[in-house]
Amino acid sequence: MTTQTELDNIFSVYIRLRDSDEDGYINCCYCRESEYWKSAQNAHYILRKHMATRYDEQNCNSSHLACNLEDDRELYKSFLDAKYGTGTAESLKLKSKLTVKFSERELKEMIAFYKLKVKALRKTVDCSKLY
């Protein structure tokens, strides 16, 4: 597993746990229906190929698989602007234009950082369900 893949995995767990309630349920950023965090996805408003926003916590929110695949940009934009403030989606678009390349050391530091955040969240979220 590459360092990038490891960071993607731990970051996804962090986003889904961050967005879940104490019982482990998220509300989809598209349809607002609930789903257990382990079945949810980390939906990126700006695609992951844009490194400047790939690990931006505002760019990433929990969603259902089907909603994420459908990818309704306007619905996601409305969600972002309601959650983080008007203009958030536009700011993310601008940020995505920046050229960013993370070093191996930076990736490893982010992995360690998000592992700590996940560890803390696992203490407050019910992670015991098998699905």
DOTIVEX-430458 format. One record per atom (N, C-alpha, C, CB): x, y, z; residue in one letter. Coordinates in Angstrom, 3 decimals, padded with zeros to 6 digits. Glycine has a CB too. Layout:
BEGIN
X,Y,Z,res
X,Y,Z,a
...
end
This chain:
BEGIN
X,Y,Z,res
000.842,-001.173,000.000,m
000.000,000.000,000.000,m
000.894,001.246,000.000,m
-000.962,-000.007,001.223,m
000.600,002.162,-000.877,t
001.391,003.391,-000.925,t
001.011,004.309,000.231,t
001.191,004.116,-002.272,t
001.865,005.251,000.509,t
001.596,006.233,001.561,t
000.340,007.034,001.216,t
002.810,007.183,001.752,t
000.189,007.377,-000.061,q
-000.991,008.121,-000.528,q
-002.268,007.318,-000.250,q
-000.874,008.438,-002.049,q
-002.260,006.036,-000.554,t
-003.423,005.179,-000.323,t
-003.714,005.068,001.166,t
-003.196,003.782,-000.927,t
-002.682,004.926,001.966,e
-002.873,004.849,003.414,e
-003.507,006.129,003.948,e
-001.535,004.589,004.119,e
-003.036,007.274,003.473,l
-003.625,008.545,003.891,l
-005.065,008.654,003.411,l
-002.800,009.722,003.359,l
-005.337,008.277,002.168,d
-006.719,008.300,001.671,d
-007.633,007.475,002.574,d
-006.782,007.767,000.223,d
-007.172,006.298,002.974,n
-007.986,005.401,003.801,n
-008.260,005.992,005.181,n
-007.293,004.050,003.949,n
-007.239,006.464,005.869,i
-007.440,006.993,007.219,i
-008.224,008.300,007.182,i
-006.091,007.208,007.916,i
-008.001,009.104,006.157,f
-008.737,010.356,006.006,f
-010.222,010.073,005.768,f
-008.154,011.192,004.845,f
-010.524,009.058,004.975,s
-011.909,008.671,004.731,s
-012.593,008.224,006.029,s
-011.969,007.548,003.683,s
-011.899,007.423,006.811,v
-012.450,006.994,008.109,v
-012.697,008.215,008.988,v
-011.487,005.995,008.825,v
-011.744,009.130,009.017,y
-011.905,010.345,009.821,y
-013.141,011.136,009.397,y
-010.657,011.226,009.707,y
-013.304,011.388,008.106,i
-014.439,012.184,007.622,i
-015.760,011.519,008.007,i
-014.361,012.368,006.086,i
-015.859,010.213,007.808,r
-017.102,009.512,008.110,r
-017.392,009.483,009.614,r
-017.042,008.090,007.565,r
-016.363,009.311,010.437,l
-016.566,009.368,011.893,l
-016.883,010.798,012.349,l
-015.312,008.841,012.633,l
-016.201,011.776,011.765,r
-016.452,013.182,012.102,r
-017.913,013.536,011.863,r
-015.539,014.112,011.278,r
-018.463,013.013,010.776,d
-019.832,013.360,010.385,d
-020.894,012.513,011.063,d
-019.979,013.234,008.907,d
-020.498,011.517,011.827,s
-021.486,010.620,012.425,s
-021.926,011.099,013.803,s
-020.923,009.211,012.525,s
-023.111,010.621,014.185,d
-023.597,010.909,015.525,d
-023.011,009.870,016.489,d
-025.163,010.904,015.571,d
-023.396,009.933,017.742,e
-022.815,009.022,018.740,e
-023.158,007.559,018.476,e
-023.291,009.406,020.128,e
-024.221,007.309,017.709,d
-024.589,005.940,017.355,d
-023.906,005.468,016.079,d
-026.088,005.832,017.198,d
-023.127,006.355,015.456,g
-022.371,005.989,014.280,g
-023.077,006.245,012.958,g
-022.018,004.575,014.364,g
-024.125,007.050,012.964,y
-024.874,007.313,011.734,y
-024.552,008.699,011.179,y
-026.382,007.186,011.990,y
-024.322,008.717,009.871,i
-024.075,009.982,009.167,i
-025.369,010.409,008.483,i
-022.905,009.840,008.120,i
-025.451,011.672,008.112,n
-026.504,012.154,007.221,n
-025.823,012.492,005.905,n
-027.276,013.407,007.825,n
-026.272,011.864,004.845,c
-025.670,012.035,003.526,c
-025.665,013.508,003.122,c
-026.423,011.197,002.478,c
-024.528,013.978,002.605,c
-024.405,015.377,002.203,c
-025.263,015.696,000.979,c
-022.949,015.710,001.913,c
-025.740,014.692,000.293,y
-026.609,014.916,-000.865,y
-028.085,014.856,-000.457,y
-026.317,013.873,-001.967,y
-028.520,013.694,000.040,c
-029.951,013.478,000.298,c
-030.358,013.689,001.749,c
-030.330,012.094,-000.114,c
-029.379,013.789,002.643,r
-029.581,014.012,004.080,r
-030.168,012.803,004.815,r
-030.486,015.197,004.281,r
-030.308,011.662,004.142,e
-030.778,010.436,004.791,e
-029.618,009.820,005.566,e
-031.352,009.421,003.743,e
-029.935,009.038,006.595,s
-028.874,008.491,007.436,s
-028.377,007.142,006.926,s
-029.363,008.350,008.867,s
-027.174,006.821,007.352,e
-026.530,005.548,007.034,e
-025.415,005.331,008.046,e
-025.976,005.528,005.559,e
-025.164,004.074,008.374,y
-024.078,003.769,009.302,y
-022.749,004.157,008.656,y
-024.084,002.259,009.696,y
-021.852,004.737,009.418,w
-020.630,005.334,008.889,w
-019.767,004.368,008.089,w
-019.826,005.892,010.009,w
-019.734,003.096,008.481,k
-018.887,002.131,007.774,k
-019.388,001.850,006.362,k
-018.814,000.832,008.556,k
-020.676,002.068,006.121,s
-021.250,001.851,004.792,s
-021.213,003.111,003.941,s
-022.680,001.359,004.914,s
-020.926,004.237,004.559,a
-020.927,005.522,003.854,a
-019.625,005.719,003.093,a
-021.144,006.680,004.840,a
-019.586,006.762,002.290,q
-018.383,007.119,001.552,q
-017.938,008.528,001.915,q
-018.621,007.007,000.041,q
-016.683,008.801,001.655,n
-016.127,010.146,001.787,n
-016.282,010.811,000.425,n
-014.608,010.122,002.261,n
-017.265,011.692,000.289,a
-017.537,012.356,-000.987,a
-016.745,013.647,-001.079,a
-019.043,012.639,-001.151,a
-016.023,013.795,-002.174,h
-015.249,015.013,-002.440,h
-016.064,015.931,-003.350,h
-013.867,014.671,-003.092,h
-016.211,017.189,-002.980,y
-016.869,018.152,-003.861,y
-015.974,018.407,-005.073,y
-017.178,019.486,-003.107,y
-014.724,018.760,-004.805,i
-013.720,018.885,-005.859,i
-013.040,017.522,-005.964,i
-012.672,020.050,-005.555,i
-012.917,016.995,-007.147,l
-012.372,015.652,-007.343,l
-010.999,015.470,-006.701,l
-012.283,015.347,-008.818,l
-010.702,014.231,-006.322,r
-009.452,013.907,-005.628,r
-008.205,014.194,-006.450,r
-009.456,012.464,-005.233,r
-008.314,014.273,-007.744,k
-007.131,014.541,-008.572,k
-006.543,015.921,-008.285,k
-007.487,014.429,-010.056,k
-007.309,016.792,-007.679,h
-006.828,018.125,-007.314,h
-006.243,018.052,-005.901,h
-007.983,019.193,-007.395,h
-004.930,017.969,-005.818,m
-004.259,017.742,-004.538,m
-004.459,018.872,-003.537,m
-002.793,017.542,-004.767,m
-004.679,020.088,-003.994,a
-004.851,021.222,-003.080,a
-006.100,021.072,-002.224,a
-004.919,022.527,-003.865,a
-007.082,020.326,-002.709,t
-008.336,020.148,-001.957,t
-008.605,018.691,-001.578,t
-009.501,020.676,-002.771,t
-007.730,017.798,-001.967,r
-007.946,016.365,-001.709,r
-008.150,016.067,-000.223,r
-006.764,015.555,-002.234,r
-007.411,016.733,000.639,y
-007.509,016.502,002.086,y
-008.076,017.721,002.813,y
-006.132,016.148,002.660,y
-008.785,018.556,002.106,d
-009.451,019.707,002.717,d
-010.725,019.196,003.384,d
-009.771,020.832,001.650,d
-010.841,019.397,004.667,e
-011.970,018.837,005.415,e
-013.310,019.418,004.990,e
-011.773,019.069,006.888,e
-013.333,020.637,004.476,q
-014.591,021.195,003.977,q
-014.967,020.585,002.632,q
-014.487,022.719,003.851,q
-013.995,020.157,001.867,n
-014.230,019.546,000.565,n
-014.769,018.126,000.686,n
-012.952,019.542,-000.243,n
-014.659,017.530,001.846,c
-014.997,016.124,002.046,c
-016.100,015.965,003.082,c
-013.762,015.335,002.472,c
-017.128,015.241,002.691,n
-018.272,015.009,003.569,n
-018.836,013.622,003.294,n
-019.363,016.099,003.367,n
-019.527,013.070,004.266,s
-020.047,011.709,004.155,s
-021.285,011.646,003.264,s
-020.376,011.162,005.536,s
-021.362,010.537,002.518,s
-022.513,010.346,001.631,s
-022.807,008.868,001.447,s
-022.264,011.008,000.269,s
-023.994,008.605,000.897,h
-024.328,007.256,000.451,h
-023.524,006.951,-000.808,h
-025.863,007.109,000.186,h
-023.255,005.705,-001.051,l
-022.566,005.287,-002.273,l
-023.342,005.753,-003.506,l
-022.387,003.749,-002.298,l
-024.645,005.474,-003.540,a
-025.452,005.816,-004.717,a
-025.471,007.323,-004.963,a
-026.884,005.299,-004.547,a
-025.605,008.105,-003.908,c
-025.622,009.563,-004.060,c
-024.271,010.071,-004.556,c
-025.987,010.243,-002.726,c
-023.192,009.500,-004.035,n
-021.856,009.915,-004.442,n
-021.619,009.574,-005.919,n
-020.787,009.241,-003.552,n
-022.118,008.435,-006.356,l
-021.964,008.042,-007.760,l
-022.806,008.931,-008.671,l
-022.357,006.567,-007.951,l
-023.980,009.320,-008.190,e
-024.843,010.210,-008.978,e
-024.215,011.595,-009.099,e
-026.246,010.317,-008.338,e
-023.588,012.050,-008.004,d
-022.766,013.253,-007.998,d
-023.494,014.514,-008.467,d
-021.574,013.034,-008.856,d
-024.536,014.888,-007.753,d
-025.298,016.105,-008.070,d
-024.536,017.320,-007.536,d
-026.747,016.042,-007.457,d
-023.779,017.986,-008.402,r
-022.927,019.116,-008.015,r
-023.705,020.247,-007.351,r
-022.205,019.652,-009.227,r
-024.874,020.574,-007.862,e
-025.653,021.682,-007.300,e
-026.136,021.355,-005.895,e
-026.850,022.009,-008.201,e
-026.561,020.127,-005.678,l
-026.997,019.691,-004.352,l
-025.839,019.748,-003.365,l
-027.576,018.266,-004.411,l
-024.659,019.287,-003.786,y
-023.479,019.310,-002.925,y
-023.067,020.755,-002.646,y
-022.310,018.526,-003.574,y
-023.107,021.613,-003.662,k
-022.764,023.030,-003.497,k
-023.669,023.676,-002.446,k
-022.886,023.782,-004.848,k
-024.961,023.402,-002.527,s
-025.919,023.948,-001.552,s
-025.606,023.461,-000.146,s
-027.356,023.559,-001.930,s
-025.268,022.177,-000.036,f
-024.906,021.608,001.259,f
-023.685,022.321,001.846,f
-024.628,020.101,001.122,f
-022.642,022.480,001.027,l
-021.409,023.120,001.494,l
-021.660,024.552,001.958,l
-020.356,023.110,000.388,l
-022.379,025.306,001.159,d
-022.631,026.699,001.501,d
-023.515,026.825,002.736,d
-023.273,027.417,000.327,d
-024.427,025.878,002.941,a
-025.265,025.894,004.146,a
-024.452,025.495,005.378,a
-026.474,024.947,003.978,a
-023.581,024.495,005.234,k
-022.809,023.989,006.376,k
-021.662,024.915,006.770,k
-022.258,022.615,006.056,k
-020.928,025.419,005.780,y
-019.709,026.174,006.067,y
-019.790,027.663,005.757,y
-018.588,025.591,005.304,y
-020.876,028.092,005.128,g
-021.041,029.506,004.793,g
-021.074,029.748,003.297,g
-019.932,030.315,005.408,g
-021.820,030.749,002.904,t
-021.951,031.104,001.501,t
-020.578,031.363,000.885,t
-022.852,032.336,001.340,t
-020.364,030.796,-000.276,g
-019.103,030.979,-000.982,g
-018.090,029.873,-000.760,g
-018.504,032.260,-000.581,g
-018.413,028.923,000.114,t
-017.473,027.837,000.397,t
-017.169,027.025,-000.852,t
-018.028,026.925,001.485,t
-018.196,026.662,-001.592,a
-017.989,025.860,-002.795,a
-017.110,026.611,-003.795,a
-019.341,025.493,-003.439,a
-017.354,027.891,-003.957,e
-016.553,028.693,-004.887,e
-015.108,028.803,-004.407,e
-017.164,030.097,-005.052,e
-014.910,028.958,-003.107,s
-013.550,029.016,-002.545,s
-012.792,027.718,-002.793,s
-013.603,029.306,-001.038,s
-013.489,026.593,-002.658,l
-012.865,025.299,-002.920,l
-012.475,025.176,-004.394,l
-013.813,024.154,-002.522,l
-013.326,025.668,-005.282,k
-012.994,025.641,-006.720,k
-011.721,026.441,-006.984,k
-014.169,026.209,-007.570,k
-011.621,027.608,-006.379,l
-010.426,028.433,-006.561,l
-009.191,027.750,-005.978,l
-010.624,029.807,-005.909,l
-009.336,027.189,-004.788,k
-008.217,026.511,-004.137,k
-007.732,025.324,-004.966,k
-008.622,026.042,-002.737,k
-008.656,024.649,-005.633,s
-008.300,023.456,-006.407,s
-007.375,023.771,-007.585,s
-009.558,022.781,-006.918,s
-007.301,025.028,-007.970,k
-006.449,025.443,-009.096,k
-004.974,025.547,-008.697,k
-006.928,026.788,-009.646,k
-004.706,025.549,-007.392,l
-003.328,025.642,-006.910,l
-002.581,024.343,-007.204,l
-003.298,025.951,-005.393,l
-001.308,024.467,-007.462,t
-000.471,023.286,-007.672,t
000.121,022.884,-006.321,t
000.664,023.565,-008.733,t
-000.206,021.675,-005.903,v
000.272,021.165,-004.618,v
000.827,019.769,-004.834,v
-000.866,021.155,-003.549,v
002.001,019.536,-004.292,k
002.599,018.199,-004.311,k
003.130,017.928,-002.910,k
003.745,018.079,-005.398,k
002.589,016.885,-002.291,f
003.004,016.533,-000.942,f
004.231,015.634,-000.994,f
001.859,015.842,-000.182,f
005.175,015.902,-000.106,s
006.343,015.034,000.015,s
005.937,013.783,000.792,s
007.529,015.774,000.721,s
006.761,012.774,000.712,e
006.522,011.537,001.466,e
006.428,011.849,002.970,e
007.658,010.497,001.192,e
007.268,012.729,003.427,r
007.267,013.119,004.846,r
005.950,013.800,005.219,r
008.456,014.061,005.151,r
005.466,014.696,004.370,e
004.191,015.377,004.648,e
003.031,014.383,004.685,e
003.919,016.461,003.586,e
003.030,013.437,003.763,l
001.980,012.411,003.753,l
002.002,011.598,005.045,l
002.149,011.478,002.539,l
003.196,011.210,005.481,k
003.322,010.438,006.716,k
002.884,011.251,007.935,k
004.762,009.965,006.896,k
003.185,012.539,007.936,e
002.746,013.410,009.037,e
001.218,013.524,009.064,e
003.383,014.818,008.901,e
000.608,013.621,007.893,m
-000.856,013.691,007.831,m
-001.477,012.370,008.269,m
-001.322,014.048,006.407,m
-000.858,011.251,007.924,i
-001.346,009.946,008.377,i
-001.346,009.899,009.894,i
-000.481,008.800,007.800,i
-000.238,010.291,010.514,a
-000.145,010.279,011.979,a
-001.190,011.201,012.598,a
001.265,010.700,012.434,a
-001.359,012.386,012.008,f
-002.338,013.366,012.497,f
-003.753,012.795,012.455,f
-002.268,014.659,011.664,f
-004.144,012.215,011.329,y
-005.509,011.691,011.200,y
-005.716,010.403,011.983,y
-005.837,011.451,009.743,y
-004.676,009.640,012.202,k
-004.801,008.460,013.074,k
-005.155,008.894,014.495,k
-003.483,007.632,013.075,k
-004.533,009.957,014.952,l
-004.857,010.474,016.289,l
-006.297,010.980,016.358,l
-003.889,011.603,016.673,l
-006.727,011.673,015.320,k
-008.099,012.189,015.281,k
-009.111,011.038,015.253,k
-008.296,013.104,014.051,k
-008.815,009.995,014.486,v
-009.692,008.827,014.413,v
-009.748,008.127,015.767,v
-009.208,007.846,013.319,v
-008.616,007.992,016.404,k
-008.571,007.345,017.723,k
-009.461,008.093,018.717,k
-007.115,007.283,018.250,k
-009.402,009.406,018.698,a
-010.229,010.215,019.596,a
-011.715,010.067,019.254,a
-009.812,011.697,019.520,a
-012.050,010.074,017.989,l
-013.450,009.957,017.577,l
-014.025,008.585,017.900,l
-013.584,010.230,016.089,l
-013.212,007.547,017.783,r
-013.696,006.191,018.080,r
-014.147,006.063,019.540,r
-012.598,005.157,017.779,r
-013.678,006.939,020.395,k
-014.091,006.929,021.803,k
-015.468,007.541,021.989,k
-013.078,007.678,022.657,k
-015.930,008.331,021.007,t
-017.209,009.026,021.143,t
-018.292,008.493,020.207,t
-017.013,010.492,020.891,t
-017.920,007.612,019.271,v
-018.857,007.086,018.277,v
-018.949,005.583,018.438,v
-018.420,007.459,016.833,v
-020.168,005.049,018.350,d
-020.376,003.613,018.420,d
-019.841,002.960,017.144,d
-021.879,003.282,018.623,d
-018.746,002.268,017.255,c
-018.104,001.625,016.098,c
-018.266,000.114,016.136,c
-016.621,001.981,016.047,c
-019.205,-000.375,016.930,s
-019.290,-001.804,017.177,s
-020.125,-002.567,016.150,s
-019.852,-002.031,018.531,s
-020.927,-001.890,015.358,k
-021.766,-002.593,014.392,k
-020.882,-003.221,013.302,k
-022.813,-001.622,013.763,k
-021.302,-004.352,012.807,l
-020.494,-005.095,011.846,l
-020.678,-004.626,010.404,l
-020.824,-006.553,011.940,l
-021.693,-003.854,010.118,y
-021.945,-003.429,008.728,y
-021.505,-002.019,008.497,y
-023.409,-003.560,008.379,y
end
